[in-house]
Amino acid sequence: MHMDQQPYNVDSISELHKLFFLPPPKNPLITVIDLKGNLSQDHIEAKRLLINFYSIWFKEDVSGVVRYGQRAFDFQTGTLTFQGPGQVISMHKHYFSAGWGVAFHSDLLLSHTTLRDTIKAYNFFSYDVYQGLHLSEEEDKKIRALVADIAIECESNDPLSRTVLIAQLELLLARLYRVYKQQMNPARRDPTDLLRQVENILDQQAHAKQLLTVQLLAAQLRLSPHYLSDKLKELTGMNARQHIQARMIEKAKHLLGTTTYSVSEVAFQLGFEHMQSFCKVFKNKTGQSPSEFRENL
């Protein structure tokens, strides 16, 4: 694995299916993947993947190395792992015999503020957590049943399907959080992980009506803006400005999808002095104007 290699962006659930040589998902925002038969991922050997959605993985008979940010996952503690949007993983001789994966895009949560906020409070999607979790026989049975229910609902296309999926996802995450709280040892975490620190600052900034700049971010980390951008580029393929814009777009989508704010009010909430500047950035990143995005929800 080469740290200077640019990550391969996996932006959608459909692209995730392609990595596993699966047909397109029935639901573009959430999927369940059966890992039986997907014994390895040699076709993406040595690649660094920038995952732009949430994912949960349970793998059996795991071997090899999976790096998460700057650290290798500790599979000795268990085989249940989590990744959040915008995080980088890389694999080397990574094999497993069976298991499952649940992946869901943050757009699924746009109209479900409670779950969106709850996920932020669940620490297991953070770079801060690099140990796998272990499931007891009883926990494994309950979690598998929930995952199976989600897989069935993913095949449905009726008007209430999204509501049911959100409820199922809430229950799954609550059960997993219980396991996480019981097993995770805070003393084993790395407090100096740059990616974790950046992630935490961006989370805090999401609640402020101020446009975060590279200079402000670097100052909070006590780094020079140039060094910060170079280091983030090396680790994730995105510089500091791109990280800030990605999080800003996420918040903009949330406000456009869950509030009645006008586009100019959304721009103000995000710290823009001029609506035109916000619209330009939003369209450049999403391919749609803010109004078009809202109309297509």
N, C-alpha and C positions, 0 to 999 in steps of 0.2 A: 504494500500500500504506500502511496506517495502523497504526503501532505500537501504538495504543491499542485496536485491534480484538481482540476475544477470539478465541483460536484455535479452530478446529473440531477436535474430538477424533476421531481415527481409531484406534479401540481394537482392531480385529480385522482379520483377513485378509478376512473377508466384507465389511466396510465399505470396505476398499481396493478390492475388486472393484466395488463400487457406484460409486466415484469414476471408474472406467474404463468404466462401463456394461457390465460383464461379468456372466455368470451366477455363482451362488454357487460357491465353490471346492470341489473334490472333497475336499480335505484342509483342515480349518479352521485348521491351525497352520503351513502352509507353502504357497507358491504360486510359480509362474513366470508372469510376464506378458509377452506378446509386444507390443512397443510399435509394431509396424508397423500403421499405420492409426489409432493414437492420436497424431495429429500435434500436438496441443496439449492443454492442460488449461484452456481458456478458461472452462469451466463452473465452475471454482473460482478464477477470476481474482480477485486482490486478497485472497484468503483466506489466513489463517495456519493451518497444519495442525500439530496436536500429534500426532506419530506415536508409538504405543505398542507398537512392535515393531521388529525389525531389518529393514533393507532395503538392497539393493545395486542400483544402476541403471547401465546402459550405454546411452547415447543417442547417436545419429548426427545430424550437421548441427544442432547445438544452437545456439539463439539465445535472447535474453531474459535475464531475471534470476531466479535462485533464491537466496534468502537462507536462511542456515543459522545459527540463533542470531542473533548480532549482525553477521555478515559475509555478503557475497555469495560464492557459490561461484566459484572461478576456473576457468572452463571452457577458458581458453586453454592450460592445461597438459594437459588431457585431458578425457574425458567419462565416466569411471568414478567414481561417487560412492557414499557410504555414509551411512546414518543409523541411529542407535540409539534404543532406547525412551525416551520422554519428551522427545524433542527437537523443536524447532519449526522448520518451514520455511515460507517464503512465496514465491509465484511472481508474476512480472509479465511478460506477453507471452512466455511460455516455450514454445518450439516445438522439435520434433525430428522427424526423418523416419522413424526406425526405432530398434530396439534391444530390450533386454530388462530385466526386473526380477525379482529374487528377494527375496521377503519371507518372514520366518518369525518366529513369536511366541516369546517367551522360555519359554512353557509347554512348547514342544517339547523344551527342554533340561533339564526338571526331573529326569529320571532319568539324565542324562548329565553328571555332574559334570565330567569331563575337558574336554569341549567347552565347557561353560559357563565354566570357568576360562580356557580358551584364548582364548575370545572377549574376555574382559576384558583379556587381555594384548595382543590385537591392537588397536593404537591407532586403526585407521582408522574405528571406529564412534564416535569422540569428536568433540565440538565443536571440539577442538583441530585437526582436519584439515578444511580448507575448500578445498583444491585438488583438482580432478579428476585422476585418473590416466590415463595413456595406455597403451594396449595395442599392442604390436608385432603384426605380422601373424601370427607364430607363436603368441604368447600369446593373441591373439584367437581363433584356431582352437581351441586347447586349452580355453580358458574356455568358449567356446560349446558345445563337446562335453559338458562337465560340466553346464552349465545345461540342455542338451537331455535328458540322462539324468535329472536331477532332475525335469524337467517330466513325463517318462514315468512315473517312480515316483510322482509326486503323484496320478496317475490310479489307482494300485493301492490295494487295500484288504485285502491279505492280512496275516496276523499278523506277518510279518517286514518289512513295508513301512517301519515307523518306524525300525527298525534300519538298513535300507539307506539311507534318507534321511539319517540322521545321518552315516553313513560318507561319503556323497556330499558332504554339506555340509562335513564336515571337510576333505575333499580340495580342494573349491572355495576355502574360506577360506585354506587353506595356500598355494595357488597365488597367490591375491590378495595375501596378506601378503608373498610374495616380490616381487611387483611394487611394492607399497607401500614396502618397505624399500629397493628400488633407486632409487626416484624421489623420495621425500619428503625435503625439505630442512628440517631443524629450524629453521634461521634464519628461515624464512618464516612461522613460526607466531606467533600473537598470545598472549603470556604473560599478558596482563591480562584475557582474556575471562572475565567473571564466571561465565557458564554452565559453562565448562570447569572453573573452580576449584571450583564447587559439586559438579559431577559427580565430580571427583577425591576430594573429601572424603567424599562419600557412598560411593564405592567403598572407601575405606580404613576407614570406619566399619562397613562390612558385616562386617568380621572382628573387631569389638570387641563384648564383652558389656556394652554400655552403651547406654542409650536416648539417642539424639542429640536435643537440643532446638534450637529456633530460636536460643536464646541462645548455646549452644555453637557452633553453625554460624557465627553472625554473628561471634563472638569470633575464630574461626580465620581469618575473612576480614577482620578488623579493620573491621567495619561495624557500625552499629547494627541491632538486630533489626528495627526498623520500616522502615528504609531497605532492608534486604535483602529483606524480604517484598514491599514495594512494587515494587522493581525486578524481582524474579522474576515477580510478577503481571503487570507490564507486558510482560515478554519472553515469557512462556510461558502466561499465564492461570492459573498455579498459584502460591500463595504459598509461603513457605519451609516451613511446617508440612505442606502438601500434598506437596511434594517429598520431605520426610523420610518421610512415611507411605507414599508410593508405593514408595520403595526398601525400607522395612521390610516391606511386603507381599510384594515380590519375594523377599526373603530368607526370609520365613515360608513361602511356597509351596515354595521350594527345600528347606527343612528338613523340611517335612511330606511332600514327595514323595520324598526321597532318604535319610531317616534313620528310625530306629525310635523317635525321641524321642517321649515323650508330649506332649500339648498344653501341659501345665504346663512341661515341660522346654524346649519351643520358646519359650514366653513368657520363660523365664529367659535363654535364649541371646540373645534380642532386647533384654534389659535391662528387661523389665517386672517389677515387684515383685508384681503380682497377675495371675493367669491370667485373671480375669474382665475386666480392662481390655484385655488383648490380644484376647480373644475378641470383645469389643464393637467394637474398632477393625477387626478382620479382617472381621467380618460386615458392618459398615457399608460397607466398601470393596469387598467381593467378592459380597455377597448370600448367602454361605454361612458356616456356622460352620467353624472349623478341622477339626473331625472330619468334617463333611459334605464339605469339599473333599478330604480324604484318601480318603474312601470312594469318591468319584467319579473318582479318577485311573485 
